[in-house]
Amino acid sequence: MRKGDLVRVHGGLLSTAPIALVLDSRGTSRVENYEKLRVLWVNGPRVGKQNWEPAYNLERVLAK
């Protein structure tokens, strides 16, 4: 996933899963075994909040 992609919580329903915009990414390190994404939540309970989320917990939203 790259900067500017829309992502949602993995496995959530399309109509109810919170959606976020990817602002930045941080690769894996020796301490952390997974990539992290800094996201801005655009809907759901955390709307307007920014935080780092593990990439494995999110999936990209594809527009039709």
GUMAR-626745 format. One record per atom (N, C-alpha, C): residue in three letters; y, z, x; atom name. Coordinates in nm, 4 decimals, padded with zeros to 6 digits. Layout:
<recs>
rec rest->ALA py->Y pz->Z px->X atom->CA .
...
</recs>
This chain:
<recs>
rec rest->MET py->-00.1168 pz->00.0000 px->00.0837 atom->N .
rec rest->MET py->00.0000 pz->00.0000 px->00.0000 atom->CA .
rec rest->MET py->00.1241 pz->00.0000 px->00.0889 atom->C .
rec rest->ARG py->00.2272 pz->-00.0680 px->00.0396 atom->N .
rec rest->ARG py->00.3482 pz->-00.0825 px->00.1192 atom->CA .
rec rest->ARG py->00.4704 pz->-00.0299 px->00.0446 atom->C .
rec rest->LYS py->00.5783 pz->-00.0178 px->00.1175 atom->N .
rec rest->LYS py->00.7056 pz->00.0245 px->00.0605 atom->CA .
rec rest->LYS py->00.7438 pz->-00.0680 px->-00.0549 atom->C .
rec rest->GLY py->00.7817 pz->-00.0104 px->-00.1670 atom->N .
rec rest->GLY py->00.8212 pz->-00.0882 px->-00.2838 atom->CA .
rec rest->GLY py->00.7115 pz->-00.1084 px->-00.3868 atom->C .
rec rest->ASP py->00.5872 pz->-00.0768 px->-00.3534 atom->N .
rec rest->ASP py->00.4768 pz->-00.0908 px->-00.4489 atom->CA .
rec rest->ASP py->00.4843 pz->00.0179 px->-00.5557 atom->C .
rec rest->LEU py->00.4429 pz->-00.0175 px->-00.6759 atom->N .
rec rest->LEU py->00.4258 pz->00.0815 px->-00.7815 atom->CA .
rec rest->LEU py->00.2830 pz->00.1333 px->-00.7736 atom->C .
rec rest->VAL py->00.2677 pz->00.2635 px->-00.7814 atom->N .
rec rest->VAL py->00.1352 pz->00.3253 px->-00.7751 atom->CA .
rec rest->VAL py->00.1208 pz->00.4246 px->-00.8894 atom->C .
rec rest->ARG py->-00.0032 pz->00.4565 px->-00.9216 atom->N .
rec rest->ARG py->-00.0299 pz->00.5587 px->-01.0224 atom->CA .
rec rest->ARG py->-00.1450 pz->00.6448 px->-00.9726 atom->C .
rec rest->VAL py->-00.1640 pz->00.7559 px->-01.0386 atom->N .
rec rest->VAL py->-00.2726 pz->00.8462 px->-01.0029 atom->CA .
rec rest->VAL py->-00.4044 pz->00.7734 px->-01.0247 atom->C .
rec rest->HIS py->-00.4901 pz->00.7762 px->-00.9248 atom->N .
rec rest->HIS py->-00.6179 pz->00.7046 px->-00.9298 atom->CA .
rec rest->HIS py->-00.7038 pz->00.7542 px->-01.0451 atom->C .
rec rest->GLY py->-00.7558 pz->00.6588 px->-01.1220 atom->N .
rec rest->GLY py->-00.8481 pz->00.6908 px->-01.2293 atom->CA .
rec rest->GLY py->-00.7823 pz->00.7339 px->-01.3590 atom->C .
rec rest->GLY py->-00.6500 pz->00.7398 px->-01.3602 atom->N .
rec rest->GLY py->-00.5807 pz->00.7814 px->-01.4819 atom->CA .
rec rest->GLY py->-00.5710 pz->00.6674 px->-01.5820 atom->C .
rec rest->LEU py->-00.5513 pz->00.7012 px->-01.7064 atom->N .
rec rest->LEU py->-00.5337 pz->00.5996 px->-01.8091 atom->CA .
rec rest->LEU py->-00.4008 pz->00.5294 px->-01.7885 atom->C .
rec rest->LEU py->-00.3968 pz->00.3997 px->-01.8121 atom->N .
rec rest->LEU py->-00.2751 pz->00.3224 px->-01.7917 atom->CA .
rec rest->LEU py->-00.1589 pz->00.3779 px->-01.8733 atom->C .
rec rest->SER py->-00.1869 pz->00.4241 px->-01.9924 atom->N .
rec rest->SER py->-00.0806 pz->00.4718 px->-02.0802 atom->CA .
rec rest->SER py->-00.0312 pz->00.6126 px->-02.0472 atom->C .
rec rest->THR py->-00.1113 pz->00.6923 px->-01.9762 atom->N .
rec rest->THR py->-00.0724 pz->00.8317 px->-01.9523 atom->CA .
rec rest->THR py->-00.0610 pz->00.8705 px->-01.8055 atom->C .
rec rest->ALA py->-00.1121 pz->00.7906 px->-01.7132 atom->N .
rec rest->ALA py->-00.1075 pz->00.8271 px->-01.5717 atom->CA .
rec rest->ALA py->00.0359 pz->00.8175 px->-01.5195 atom->C .
rec rest->PRO py->00.0831 pz->00.9189 px->-01.4473 atom->N .
rec rest->PRO py->00.2161 pz->00.9121 px->-01.3897 atom->CA .
rec rest->PRO py->00.2287 pz->00.7945 px->-01.2922 atom->C .
rec rest->ILE py->00.3437 pz->00.7277 px->-01.2923 atom->N .
rec rest->ILE py->00.3688 pz->00.6129 px->-01.2049 atom->CA .
rec rest->ILE py->00.4775 pz->00.6497 px->-01.1059 atom->C .
rec rest->ALA py->00.4624 pz->00.6011 px->-00.9824 atom->N .
rec rest->ALA py->00.5590 pz->00.6310 px->-00.8761 atom->CA .
rec rest->ALA py->00.5897 pz->00.5047 px->-00.7969 atom->C .
rec rest->LEU py->00.7000 pz->00.5083 px->-00.7243 atom->N .
rec rest->LEU py->00.7432 pz->00.4010 px->-00.6360 atom->CA .
rec rest->LEU py->00.7229 pz->00.4479 px->-00.4931 atom->C .
rec rest->VAL py->00.6565 pz->00.3658 px->-00.4086 atom->N .
rec rest->VAL py->00.6319 pz->00.4026 px->-00.2698 atom->CA .
rec rest->VAL py->00.7611 pz->00.3852 px->-00.1896 atom->C .
rec rest->LEU py->00.8060 pz->00.4933 px->-00.1247 atom->N .
rec rest->LEU py->00.9273 pz->00.4903 px->-00.0435 atom->CA .
rec rest->LEU py->00.8970 pz->00.4761 px->00.1050 atom->C .
rec rest->ASP py->00.7848 pz->00.5302 px->00.1496 atom->N .
rec rest->ASP py->00.7511 pz->00.5303 px->00.2915 atom->CA .
rec rest->ASP py->00.6024 pz->00.5616 px->00.3057 atom->C .
rec rest->SER py->00.5458 pz->00.5296 px->00.4213 atom->N .
rec rest->SER py->00.4060 pz->00.5666 px->00.4449 atom->CA .
rec rest->SER py->00.3925 pz->00.6245 px->00.5848 atom->C .
rec rest->ARG py->00.2941 pz->00.7090 px->00.6001 atom->N .
rec rest->ARG py->00.2651 pz->00.7720 px->00.7285 atom->CA .
rec rest->ARG py->00.1169 pz->00.7524 px->00.7547 atom->C .
rec rest->GLY py->00.0872 pz->00.6943 px->00.8692 atom->N .
rec rest->GLY py->-00.0514 pz->00.6649 px->00.9024 atom->CA .
rec rest->GLY py->-00.1339 pz->00.7885 px->00.9303 atom->C .
rec rest->THR py->-00.2593 pz->00.7660 px->00.9549 atom->N .
rec rest->THR py->-00.3501 pz->00.8765 px->00.9826 atom->CA .
rec rest->THR py->-00.3234 pz->00.9332 px->01.1216 atom->C .
rec rest->SER py->-00.3547 pz->01.0574 px->01.1395 atom->N .
rec rest->SER py->-00.3433 pz->01.1218 px->01.2698 atom->CA .
rec rest->SER py->-00.4755 pz->01.1925 px->01.2990 atom->C .
rec rest->ARG py->-00.4809 pz->01.2541 px->01.4156 atom->N .
rec rest->ARG py->-00.6024 pz->01.3246 px->01.4524 atom->CA .
rec rest->ARG py->-00.6268 pz->01.4430 px->01.3588 atom->C .
rec rest->VAL py->-00.5197 pz->01.5049 px->01.3120 atom->N .
rec rest->VAL py->-00.5313 pz->01.6213 px->01.2250 atom->CA .
rec rest->VAL py->-00.5606 pz->01.5793 px->01.0813 atom->C .
rec rest->GLU py->-00.4922 pz->01.4733 px->01.0361 atom->N .
rec rest->GLU py->-00.5105 pz->01.4261 px->00.8993 atom->CA .
rec rest->GLU py->-00.5966 pz->01.3014 px->00.9021 atom->C .
rec rest->ASN py->-00.7000 pz->01.2989 px->00.8220 atom->N .
rec rest->ASN py->-00.7929 pz->01.1855 px->00.8232 atom->CA .
rec rest->ASN py->-00.7608 pz->01.0822 px->00.7167 atom->C .
rec rest->TYR py->-00.6409 pz->01.0872 px->00.6604 atom->N .
rec rest->TYR py->-00.6057 pz->00.9934 px->00.5550 atom->CA .
rec rest->TYR py->-00.4576 pz->00.9595 px->00.5626 atom->C .
rec rest->GLU py->-00.4241 pz->00.8427 px->00.5138 atom->N .
rec rest->GLU py->-00.2853 pz->00.7966 px->00.5088 atom->CA .
rec rest->GLU py->-00.2112 pz->00.8707 px->00.3981 atom->C .
rec rest->LYS py->-00.0829 pz->00.8960 px->00.4196 atom->N .
rec rest->LYS py->-00.0005 pz->00.9606 px->00.3175 atom->CA .
rec rest->LYS py->00.1131 pz->00.8676 px->00.2796 atom->C .
rec rest->LEU py->00.1520 pz->00.8736 px->00.1533 atom->N .
rec rest->LEU py->00.2619 pz->00.7927 px->00.1021 atom->CA .
rec rest->LEU py->00.3703 pz->00.8855 px->00.0477 atom->C .
rec rest->ARG py->00.4965 pz->00.8568 px->00.0821 atom->N .
rec rest->ARG py->00.6081 pz->00.9297 px->00.0206 atom->CA .
rec rest->ARG py->00.6478 pz->00.8521 px->-00.1032 atom->C .
rec rest->VAL py->00.6413 pz->00.9157 px->-00.2167 atom->N .
rec rest->VAL py->00.6642 pz->00.8469 px->-00.3435 atom->CA .
rec rest->VAL py->00.7756 pz->00.9136 px->-00.4232 atom->C .
rec rest->LEU py->00.8383 pz->00.8343 px->-00.5098 atom->N .
rec rest->LEU py->00.9365 pz->00.8815 px->-00.6059 atom->CA .
rec rest->LEU py->00.8746 pz->00.8620 px->-00.7431 atom->C .
rec rest->TRP py->00.8543 pz->00.9714 px->-00.8155 atom->N .
rec rest->TRP py->00.7917 pz->00.9637 px->-00.9467 atom->CA .
rec rest->TRP py->00.8915 pz->00.9098 px->-01.0487 atom->C .
rec rest->VAL py->00.8510 pz->00.8068 px->-01.1228 atom->N .
rec rest->VAL py->00.9408 pz->00.7433 px->-01.2198 atom->CA .
rec rest->VAL py->00.9065 pz->00.7780 px->-01.3641 atom->C .
rec rest->ASN py->00.7934 pz->00.8386 px->-01.3871 atom->N .
rec rest->ASN py->00.7607 pz->00.8913 px->-01.5210 atom->CA .
rec rest->ASN py->00.6580 pz->01.0024 px->-01.5077 atom->C .
rec rest->GLY py->00.6339 pz->01.0718 px->-01.6144 atom->N .
rec rest->GLY py->00.5398 pz->01.1826 px->-01.6113 atom->CA .
rec rest->GLY py->00.6107 pz->01.3146 px->-01.5875 atom->C .
rec rest->PRO py->00.5352 pz->01.4200 px->-01.5614 atom->N .
rec rest->PRO py->00.5928 pz->01.5542 px->-01.5503 atom->CA .
rec rest->PRO py->00.6816 pz->01.5741 px->-01.4265 atom->C .
rec rest->ARG py->00.6661 pz->01.4898 px->-01.3237 atom->N .
rec rest->ARG py->00.7439 pz->01.5079 px->-01.2002 atom->CA .
rec rest->ARG py->00.8540 pz->01.4037 px->-01.1839 atom->C .
rec rest->VAL py->00.9036 pz->01.3463 px->-01.2931 atom->N .
rec rest->VAL py->01.0010 pz->01.2379 px->-01.2864 atom->CA .
rec rest->VAL py->01.1216 pz->01.2793 px->-01.2010 atom->C .
rec rest->GLY py->01.1635 pz->01.1882 px->-01.1125 atom->N .
rec rest->GLY py->01.2773 pz->01.2120 px->-01.0249 atom->CA .
rec rest->GLY py->01.2464 pz->01.2889 px->-00.8983 atom->C .
rec rest->LYS py->01.1240 pz->01.3362 px->-00.8811 atom->N .
rec rest->LYS py->01.0853 pz->01.4146 px->-00.7630 atom->CA .
rec rest->LYS py->01.0242 pz->01.3237 px->-00.6565 atom->C .
rec rest->GLN py->01.0503 pz->01.3567 px->-00.5299 atom->N .
rec rest->GLN py->00.9885 pz->01.2861 px->-00.4175 atom->CA .
rec rest->GLN py->00.8919 pz->01.3812 px->-00.3485 atom->C .
rec rest->ASN py->00.7777 pz->01.3290 px->-00.3079 atom->N .
rec rest->ASN py->00.6863 pz->01.4088 px->-00.2275 atom->CA .
rec rest->ASN py->00.5836 pz->01.3191 px->-00.1600 atom->C .
rec rest->TRP py->00.5134 pz->01.3763 px->-00.0629 atom->N .
rec rest->TRP py->00.4075 pz->01.3046 px->00.0089 atom->CA .
rec rest->TRP py->00.2773 pz->01.3242 px->-00.0666 atom->C .
rec rest->GLU py->00.2080 pz->01.2137 px->-00.0911 atom->N .
rec rest->GLU py->00.0789 pz->01.2173 px->-00.1608 atom->CA .
rec rest->GLU py->-00.0254 pz->01.1476 px->-00.0744 atom->C .
rec rest->PRO py->-00.1506 pz->01.1943 px->-00.0750 atom->N .
rec rest->PRO py->-00.2561 pz->01.1223 px->-00.0027 atom->CA .
rec rest->PRO py->-00.2835 pz->00.9877 px->-00.0689 atom->C .
rec rest->ALA py->-00.2965 pz->00.8841 px->00.0124 atom->N .
rec rest->ALA py->-00.3155 pz->00.7485 px->-00.0400 atom->CA .
rec rest->ALA py->-00.4440 pz->00.7358 px->-00.1204 atom->C .
rec rest->TYR py->-00.5479 pz->00.8120 px->-00.0852 atom->N .
rec rest->TYR py->-00.6742 pz->00.8003 px->-00.1585 atom->CA .
rec rest->TYR py->-00.6608 pz->00.8501 px->-00.3023 atom->C .
rec rest->ASN py->-00.5559 pz->00.9256 px->-00.3315 atom->N .
rec rest->ASN py->-00.5349 pz->00.9798 px->-00.4653 atom->CA .
rec rest->ASN py->-00.4566 pz->00.8837 px->-00.5557 atom->C .
rec rest->LEU py->-00.4088 pz->00.7713 px->-00.4995 atom->N .
rec rest->LEU py->-00.3256 pz->00.6772 px->-00.5741 atom->CA .
rec rest->LEU py->-00.3858 pz->00.5390 px->-00.5743 atom->C .
rec rest->GLU py->-00.3477 pz->00.4585 px->-00.6735 atom->N .
rec rest->GLU py->-00.3900 pz->00.3182 px->-00.6786 atom->CA .
rec rest->GLU py->-00.2706 pz->00.2327 px->-00.7158 atom->C .
rec rest->ARG py->-00.2692 pz->00.1113 px->-00.6641 atom->N .
rec rest->ARG py->-00.1577 pz->00.0209 px->-00.6884 atom->CA .
rec rest->ARG py->-00.1592 pz->-00.0325 px->-00.8312 atom->C .
rec rest->VAL py->-00.0405 pz->-00.0421 px->-00.8900 atom->N .
rec rest->VAL py->-00.0261 pz->-00.0980 px->-01.0245 atom->CA .
rec rest->VAL py->00.0027 pz->-00.2463 px->-01.0088 atom->C .
rec rest->LEU py->-00.0779 pz->-00.3297 px->-01.0723 atom->N .
rec rest->LEU py->-00.0588 pz->-00.4760 px->-01.0656 atom->CA .
rec rest->LEU py->00.0149 pz->-00.5217 px->-01.1888 atom->C .
rec rest->ALA py->00.1204 pz->-00.5988 px->-01.1680 atom->N .
rec rest->ALA py->00.1969 pz->-00.6533 px->-01.2808 atom->CA .
rec rest->ALA py->00.1362 pz->-00.7860 px->-01.3242 atom->C .
rec rest->LYS py->00.1369 pz->-00.8124 px->-01.4531 atom->N .
rec rest->LYS py->00.0837 pz->-00.9391 px->-01.5037 atom->CA .
rec rest->LYS py->00.1947 pz->-01.0372 px->-01.5245 atom->C .
</recs>
